[in-house]
Amino acid sequence: MNDIFVAGVGMTPFGRLIERTVYDMVGEAVGVALQDAGCTTADVGAAFYGTLTNGAFQGQTAIPGPIAMRRLGFESIPVFTVENACATGSSAFNLAVQSLCAGTCDIALAVGAEKMNIPDKAKMFTAFDGGWDVATVDANKSTLLALGAGVEPPPGTMSEKPYSVFMDVYAAFARRHMHRYGTTRRQIAAVAAKNHAHSAHNPLAQFRTPYSIDEVLASPSISYPLTMLMCSPISDGAAAVVLCNAEGLRRLHGAGGRAVRVLASVIQTGSNRSADDRERNIVHLAAQTAYRLAGVAPCDVDVAEVHDASAIGEILNAEALMLVPFGEGGAAAERGDFSVGGLIPINPSGGLESRGHPIGATGLGQIHELVTQLRGEAGARQVSGARIAIQENGGGLYGVEEAVVGINILARA
């Protein structure tokens, strides 16, 4: 793994990009990534294209990856379509790493893209319908929503407007954390306020307006304790990453000095456990594997991008990654520990809440941010002296946790 590198990254702005097609966005992201790496389409030996909605929303089922890559001039190479819920982009990245480790090619491309904002607004929410076992929907809801027992939503804190049922699940996770650890709604809002402050300095973020904690709390309620500004939006966008081994890096003129080393790349599914057994949490177990492979410890991490489809997600994942002890994430957020300039900056990009969440592109958008950080090119949101970075990206639900998680650890080369 010490001989695997990120040589180039590219990303479109994330947002409600009504006038853009998915192919237009893929072309931009891939073009920027290739230019950043100093390579051409002819240099790439394999491509992994991640998407969730191309089939449902654009009608391109079966072979969205080969179609998208062929349109860009990639010919006679293996192209794989990857789908793994919100962990799709991270899964594409992991498969590219595996192809390099296996020696099947010297340069590989991971791409993620979604065009989720479509005229049929009701249909947009169907993107999430398959994110759990569709044969047991009622049982899924019963199990997951029961996790919020012990904290009763106050009157007027549950939206009557349509939203993804997954926000009710995140709200249940939040209420469980509040009940068990004394986490407050204000602490959860502090995460969202911090991420909106970070994204104000990210030119590719969907939202660039900073908000105070009080403004986050005053935004429209979604599902208690979550408000609108604590939740990720529906987004369009694309991101791409060029990876290579040592031989590939030697072929890429100009990329060597800015390459970032991949120390570990882990994809892991969950296990049957009780909701109270956080030591067996999927993210916690995957993180232990990633740290072991990378030869680093949580205290070595300088910056993190974690999956915060809602603000409570950042707290839960910071704890599972061992960046703070279990139960202390809320207090750490309120103290400012997760802010740029704090003890362990998390989501300097603005996170899913503010940078945006085009599902298939999300994981690679996180990688884009961390590579930018490790290169020292993040401008006003730069984490000073960043040398080790961790990325965490979860997808779907099974039992009482995510169905799949991707974790990558990167280092300044």
Sequence and secondary structure as in RCSB ss.txt:
>XXXX:A:sequence
MNDIFVAGVGMTPFGRLIERTVYDMVGEAVGVALQDAGCTTADVGAAFYGTLTNGAFQGQTAIPGPIAMRRLGFE
SIPVFTVENACATGSSAFNLAVQSLCAGTCDIALAVGAEKMNIPDKAKMFTAFDGGWDVATVDANKSTLLALGAG
VEPPPGTMSEKPYSVFMDVYAAFARRHMHRYGTTRRQIAAVAAKNHAHSAHNPLAQFRTPYSIDEVLASPSISYP
LTMLMCSPISDGAAAVVLCNAEGLRRLHGAGGRAVRVLASVIQTGSNRSADDRERNIVHLAAQTAYRLAGVAPCD
VDVAEVHDASAIGEILNAEALMLVPFGEGGAAAERGDFSVGGLIPINPSGGLESRGHPIGATGLGQIHELVTQLR
GEAGARQVSGARIAIQENGGGLYGVEEAVVGINILARA
>XXXX:A:secstr
 TTEEEEEEEE   B  TT  HHHHHHHHHHHHHHHHT  GGG  EEEEE SSHHHHH   S HHHHHHHHTT  
SS EEEE  GGGHHHHHHHHHHHHHHHTS SEEEEEEEE    S HHHHGGGGTTSS GGGHHHHHHHHHGGGTT
    TT B  S   HHHHHHHHHHHHHHHHH   HHHHHHHHHHHHHHHTT TT S      HHHHHHS EEETT
EEGGGB    BEEEEEEEEEHHHHHHSTTTGGG EEEEEEEEEE     TT GGG HHHHHHHHHHHHHT  GGG
  EEE   SBHHHHHHHHHHTTSS TT HHHHHHHTTTSTTSSS B TT HHHHT   HHHHHHHHHHHHHHHHT
T  GGG  TT  EEEEEEEEEEETTEEEEEEEEEEEE 
